[in-house]
Amino acid sequence: MIARKLELIESSEAREIVISSDDDQSARFTYPAYYVTWLTGYNEDTTDWTAMFVLTDGYTYAYAYGTDADFAEEMKETWYDSFECTELIFPDEE
């Protein structure tokens, strides 16, 4: 299901998709959380993506970062640090 949602983030064909559950984020959100990495494009147009998906009762939330593949490795730590600060805030139901 998560792999099918990648085209909503980037319409190009996703390849080399890696999906891993994250127990710490799942506990923090009290919903299942997954880290996903994948590539789009080819050669000098390759984009390296890293995302966190949170699956709630009614929605799937995706927080994603993509950058030129040549610079992605140096950005990964920044992206994962930002996921640690991400919060889900649901509007009050009336």
WOLINKA-V139501 format. One record per pair of residues at least 24 apart in sequence whose C-alpha atoms are under 8 Angstrom apart, sorted by the first residue. I is the first residue (numbers start at 1). GAP is how many residues later the second one is. Records with the same first field share a line. If there is no record, write none. Layout:
BEGIN
I->GAP / GAP
END
This chain:
BEGIN
2->51
9->55
10->30
12->28 / 29
13->27 / 28
14->24 / 25 / 26
15->24 / 25
25->59
26->28
29->25 / 58 / 59
31->24 / 25
32->24
48->24
50->26 / 29
52->31
END
